[in-house]
């Protein structure tokens, strides 16, 4: 029976992966470590902790707590490290916390993995496509695309990403780096674009778009990301150790197109959209080249955007009690390059 340690398991992708493990690994023991910051919620768990004959164990704490991380890693076979501050706009407002959690927290986890290298089967570090910045020439971004972070969040994730890479080269830890593109789906915080758009219309409000909404992203449904992580777990270690894998769809959709798609799903049009100042640190284009993960692991995304959006809208329609407590956190104060303070 394997033991998984999931850091950040109360957050969006982490909790969806937790649900995936419960469904597909019925004999596994699962430990979650989460500080329960504003984006973490125990309601995201598939069951209440410590109520399933010891199968699921929750620890409240920070990934920067070396003693706690050391203890939990020592009891684990597989470590999947999601814990991070993740919101680009919020990183403009409060950047220090991003470097403490994303970089120092990752170093703490990586050090614990190093100390227990003989017993840890693999360490999966969840990076992000934001490390790439804007796609060069609007082209597909493979794993060798230059790292050009455009925001404090992206810079912190570059630090964590390259730290894990250095530990593979220096200490030979069994690590794999995953760079998911823009995830969406159930249980995502309202600060992110798709749930913010959906809940705005559920509340009969306008949709707010940064700039003219021309920035485009590669949107991947979170269930496909979970399947990609599972493919890494099941692969022979020699195929994934020290490797970096993109998880995306190869299709880029603009923020304006997303807003219009959500509006049309509610039977309204562009009259429900308002535009404000563009966000500093904006990335113009993200488009994943997933040929590497397809070639090595045989993974491909299964959910097309239109289907995933429909599923996501349905989840928010049916789970208001889970997201209505976040309504006041949808907007963040930031300072523009000219010193003007605005709410995004």
C-alpha positions in Angstrom: 0.0 0.0 0.0 1.6 3.3 -1.2 1.5 6.5 0.9 1.1 9.7 -1.0 2.0 13.1 0.5 0.0 15.9 -1.2 1.2 19.4 -0.3 -1.5 22.1 -1.0 -4.2 19.4 -1.2 -6.9 21.8 0.0 -6.4 24.1 -3.1 -7.8 23.8 -6.6 -5.6 21.4 -8.5 -4.4 19.7 -5.3 -7.9 18.9 -4.2 -9.0 17.6 -7.6 -6.0 15.3 -7.6 -7.0 14.2 -4.1 -10.4 13.2 -5.4 -8.7 11.4 -8.3 -6.5 9.4 -5.9 -9.5 8.4 -3.8 -11.3 7.1 -6.9 -8.4 5.4 -8.6 -6.1 4.3 -5.7 -8.5 2.7 -3.2 -5.7 1.0 -1.3 -3.5 4.0 -0.9 -2.9 6.1 2.2 -3.0 9.8 1.6 -1.5 12.6 3.7 -2.4 16.2 3.0 -0.3 19.1 4.2 -2.0 22.5 3.8 -1.8 25.9 5.5 -5.4 26.7 4.6 -4.6 30.2 3.3 -7.5 32.0 1.7 -7.4 29.7 -1.3 -7.4 26.4 0.7 -10.6 24.9 1.9 -11.3 21.7 3.8 -14.6 21.5 2.1 -12.7 20.6 -1.0 -11.7 17.3 0.5 -13.6 14.2 -0.7 -14.1 13.1 2.9 -13.5 14.5 6.3 -9.9 13.9 7.5 -9.2 11.0 9.8 -12.6 9.4 9.4 -11.8 6.7 6.9 -10.0 4.1 8.9 -6.8 6.0 8.8 -6.7 6.2 5.0 -6.7 10.0 4.8 -4.7 12.2 7.2 -4.7 16.0 7.2 -2.0 18.1 8.7 -2.5 21.9 9.1 0.8 23.6 8.5 3.2 25.3 6.1 5.6 23.8 3.6 8.2 26.1 5.1 8.0 24.2 8.4 11.0 21.9 8.0 10.4 19.7 11.0 6.8 19.0 10.0 7.7 18.4 6.3 10.5 16.1 7.3 8.2 14.0 9.4 5.6 13.7 6.7 8.0 13.0 3.8 9.7 10.2 6.0 6.3 8.4 6.0 5.6 8.7 2.3 6.4 6.9 -0.9 5.3 9.5 -3.4 5.4 13.3 -2.9 3.3 15.5 -5.1 4.1 19.2 -4.4 1.2 21.6 -5.3 1.6 24.0 -2.4 2.1 27.5 -3.7 0.7 31.0 -3.9 -0.7 31.0 -7.5 -2.6 34.2 -8.4 -0.7 36.6 -10.8 -2.7 39.6 -9.8 -2.4 39.0 -6.1 1.4 38.6 -6.6 1.5 42.2 -7.8 -0.2 43.3 -4.6 1.7 41.1 -2.1 4.8 39.6 -3.7 6.9 38.6 -0.6 4.6 35.8 0.4 4.9 34.3 -3.0 8.7 33.9 -2.8 8.5 32.6 0.8 6.0 29.9 0.0 6.9 29.0 -3.6 10.7 29.1 -3.3 11.5 28.4 0.3 8.6 26.0 0.7 9.9 24.0 -2.3 13.4 24.0 -1.0 12.1 22.6 2.3 10.2 19.8 0.6 13.1 19.1 -1.7 15.5 18.9 1.2 13.2 16.4 3.0 13.0 14.3 -0.2 16.8 14.4 -0.4 17.1 13.2 3.3 14.8 10.3 2.5 16.0 9.6 -1.0 16.3 5.9 -0.4 12.6 5.5 0.4 11.0 8.1 -1.8 9.9 6.6 -5.1 9.3 9.9 -6.8 8.8 13.6 -6.2 6.5 15.4 -8.6 6.9 19.2 -8.5 4.0 21.2 -9.9 5.4 24.2 -11.7 3.4 26.3 -14.2 3.4 27.5 -17.8 3.7 31.0 -16.5 7.5 30.4 -16.2 7.7 30.8 -20.0 6.2 34.3 -20.2 4.8 35.1 -23.6 5.2 32.5 -26.4 8.0 33.6 -28.7 6.5 34.6 -32.1 3.2 33.4 -30.9 4.3 29.8 -31.4 3.9 26.6 -29.5 5.9 26.4 -26.3 7.9 23.2 -25.7 9.8 22.4 -22.5 13.0 24.1 -23.9 11.2 27.5 -24.4 13.2 30.2 -22.6 12.0 31.1 -19.1 10.9 34.7 -19.2 8.6 35.3 -16.1 6.4 38.3 -16.5 5.1 38.7 -12.9 6.3 38.2 -9.4 4.3 34.9 -9.2 6.0 33.6 -12.4 9.4 34.6 -11.1 8.8 32.7 -7.8 7.7 29.7 -9.7 10.8 29.9 -11.9 12.9 29.9 -8.8 11.1 26.8 -7.5 11.2 25.0 -10.8 15.0 25.5 -11.3 15.7 24.6 -7.7 14.1 21.2 -8.2 16.0 20.8 -11.4 19.3 21.6 -9.6 18.5 19.0 -6.9 18.1 16.3 -9.6 21.5 17.2 -11.0 23.3 17.8 -7.7 21.8 15.2 -5.5 20.1 12.8 -7.9 16.7 13.0 -6.3 13.8 11.2 -8.2 12.0 14.4 -9.2 9.8 15.3 -12.2 8.8 18.8 -13.0 5.3 19.4 -14.5 4.3 22.7 -16.1 0.5 22.7 -16.4 -1.0 25.4 -18.6 -4.2 27.3 -17.5 -6.3 24.8 -15.5 -10.0 25.3 -14.9 -12.8 23.1 -13.4 -14.6 22.4 -10.1 -13.4 24.0 -6.8 -11.4 26.8 -8.4 -11.1 30.0 -6.4 -13.2 32.9 -7.6 -10.1 35.1 -8.1 -9.4 33.1 -11.4 -11.0 34.2 -14.6 -13.4 31.4 -15.5 -15.0 30.9 -12.0 -15.1 34.7 -11.7 -17.0 35.0 -15.0 -19.4 32.2 -14.1 -20.2 33.3 -10.6 -20.7 36.9 -11.8 -23.5 35.8 -14.1 -24.9 33.5 -11.4 -25.1 36.7 -9.3 -26.5 38.7 -12.2 -23.4 40.9 -12.4 -21.3 42.2 -15.3 -18.2 40.3 -16.4 -15.0 42.3 -16.0 -12.2 41.8 -18.5 -8.6 43.1 -18.3 -7.7 45.4 -21.2 -9.5 44.3 -24.3 -9.3 40.6 -23.4 -6.8 39.9 -26.2 -4.4 37.9 -24.0 -4.8 34.2 -24.9 -4.2 31.0 -22.9 -4.1 27.3 -23.4 -6.9 26.1 -21.1 -6.8 22.5 -19.8 -9.6 20.9 -17.8 -8.3 19.9 -14.4 -9.3 16.2 -14.7 -6.9 15.9 -17.7 -4.1 17.4 -15.5 -4.8 14.7 -12.9 -4.6 12.0 -15.5 -1.3 13.4 -16.7 0.1 13.3 -13.1 -1.1 9.7 -12.8 0.8 8.9 -16.0 4.0 10.2 -14.5 3.4 8.2 -11.3 2.8 4.9 -13.2 5.7 5.4 -15.7 9.1 3.7 -15.1 11.2 6.0 -13.1 13.9 6.2 -15.8 11.4 7.7 -18.2 10.5 10.6 -15.9 13.3 11.3 -13.5 14.8 14.7 -14.1 12.3 15.4 -16.9 10.0 18.4 -17.5 6.6 17.9 -19.0 4.0 20.4 -20.3 0.4 19.6 -19.7 -1.9 21.5 -22.1 -4.1 21.2 -25.1 -2.3 22.9 -28.0 -5.3 25.3 -28.4 -5.1 28.9 -27.3 -8.3 30.9 -26.5 -8.4 34.6 -25.6 -9.9 36.0 -22.4 -12.5 37.8 -24.4 -13.5 34.6 -26.1 -13.8 32.9 -22.7 -16.0 35.7 -21.4 -18.2 35.5 -24.5 -18.4 31.7 -24.2 -19.6 32.0 -20.6 -22.0 34.8 -21.5 -23.5 32.7 -24.3 -23.9 29.7 -22.0 -26.1 32.0 -19.9 -28.1 33.2 -22.8 -26.6 36.8 -22.8 -24.0 38.6 -25.0 -21.2 41.1 -25.0 -23.5 43.7 -23.3 -22.7 41.9 -20.1 -18.9 42.5 -20.5 -17.1 45.6 -19.2 -13.4 46.3 -19.8 -10.9 47.8 -17.3 -7.2 48.7 -17.3 -4.9 45.9 -18.5 -3.1 44.0 -15.8 0.7 44.6 -15.3 2.7 41.5 -15.9 0.2 40.3 -18.5 1.3 37.4 -20.8 0.1 37.8 -24.4 0.0 34.2 -25.6 0.4 30.8 -24.1 0.2 27.7 -26.3 1.4 24.3 -25.2 3.6 21.9 -27.2 2.7 18.5 -25.6 4.5 16.3 -28.0 7.1 15.2 -25.3 4.5 14.0 -22.8 2.6 12.3 -25.6 5.7 10.6 -26.9 7.1 9.4 -23.6 3.9 8.7 -21.6 1.2 8.4 -24.1 -0.9 11.1 -22.4 -3.3 13.4 -24.4 -6.0 15.7 -23.1 -9.4 14.2 -23.4 -11.8 17.0 -22.6 -12.3 19.7 -25.2 -12.8 23.2 -23.9 -16.5 23.5 -24.7 -17.3 20.3 -22.8 -15.1 21.3 -19.9 -16.7 24.7 -19.6 -20.1 23.2 -19.6 -19.1 20.8 -16.7 -17.5 23.7 -14.8 -20.6 26.0 -15.1 -22.8 23.1 -13.9 -20.5 22.6 -10.9 -20.8 26.3 -9.9 -24.6 26.2 -10.4 -24.9 23.3 -8.0 -22.4 24.2 -5.4 -23.1 27.8 -4.3 -22.6 27.0 -0.7 -18.9 26.2 -1.4 -18.0 29.3 -3.3 -20.3 32.1 -2.0 -17.9 32.6 1.0 -15.2 33.7 -1.5 -17.3 36.5 -3.2 -15.5 39.3 -1.3 -12.1 37.9 -2.5 -12.8 38.1 -6.2 -11.1 41.5 -6.6 -7.6 42.5 -5.6 -6.1 46.1 -5.3 -3.0 46.6 -7.5 -0.8 49.5 -8.6 -0.3 50.1 -12.3 3.1 51.1 -13.8 2.1 54.8 -13.6 1.4 54.5 -9.9 -2.4 54.5 -10.2 -4.1 52.2 -7.8 -7.0 50.2 -9.2 -9.1 47.1 -8.3 -8.7 44.0 -10.5 
